[in-house]
Structure formats: C-alpha cells, structure tokens
Amino acid sequence: MSEEISFEDKLKKAKEILEKLSDPSIALKDAMKEYKKGVSILNDATKMIEDAKLEYEKLQIEEEKV
C-alpha cells in the first residue's frame, strides 16, 4: 500500500535535493540521479496544484448555480 505524499512534503524533499545538488563535491552520476528525482517530485507537486485549482474552479461554478 503506497501513501500519497503531501504537497508540503514534496516541496521539502525538493529543497533537500537542491541542497545536495548545490554541493560542489557531488559526483556527476549522483547529481543526475538527484536531478531526475527532483524533476519528478516537482512535476507531481505541479499536478497537485493543478488538480486543486480545477477542484476550486468546479466548486466556484457549483456555488454560482445556487
């Protein structure tokens, strides 16, 4: 069973990855691995924002009908 990671936790993880990437001693292979993880996490977070925006807009439309 896989739990959904919260938006805030995704941002925290992305910041941790950014800190790792800022380290000049990181090996290129490790940097690429971390970069790919970071991009994936940020894409997930962006999707969460888009979904929330759509849900908000849907609620606004329903409220206007009342």
C-alpha positions in Angstrom: 0.0 0.0 0.0 1.5 3.3 -1.1 0.7 6.5 0.8 0.2 9.8 -1.0 3.0 12.3 -0.1 1.6 15.7 0.8 2.4 18.8 -1.3 4.4 20.3 1.6 6.5 17.1 1.9 7.2 17.1 -1.8 8.5 20.7 -1.6 10.6 19.8 1.4 12.1 16.9 -0.4 12.7 19.1 -3.5 14.6 21.6 -1.3 16.7 18.8 0.2 17.6 17.6 -3.3 18.5 21.2 -4.3 20.9 21.4 -1.3 22.5 18.1 -2.4 22.9 19.5 -5.9 24.5 22.7 -4.5 27.3 20.7 -3.0 30.3 21.1 -5.4 31.7 17.7 -4.4 28.7 15.7 -5.7 29.6 13.2 -8.4 28.0 13.8 -11.8 26.3 10.4 -11.8 24.8 11.2 -8.4 23.8 14.7 -9.4 21.9 13.4 -12.4 20.1 10.9 -10.3 19.1 13.5 -7.8 18.1 15.9 -10.5 15.8 13.3 -12.1 14.2 12.7 -8.7 13.8 16.4 -8.1 12.1 17.0 -11.5 9.7 14.1 -10.8 8.8 15.4 -7.4 8.2 18.9 -8.8 6.1 17.5 -11.6 4.0 15.7 -9.0 3.7 18.8 -6.9 2.6 20.8 -10.0 0.0 18.3 -10.8 -1.3 18.5 -7.2 -1.6 22.3 -7.7 -3.4 21.9 -11.0 -5.8 19.4 -9.5 -6.6 21.7 -6.6 -7.2 24.6 -8.9 -9.6 22.5 -11.0 -11.5 21.4 -7.9 -11.7 25.0 -6.7 -13.0 26.2 -10.0 -15.6 23.4 -10.0 -16.7 24.4 -6.6 -17.0 28.0 -7.6 -19.2 27.1 -10.6 -21.4 24.9 -8.4 -21.7 27.8 -5.9 -22.7 30.2 -8.6 -25.6 27.9 -9.6 -27.0 28.1 -6.1 
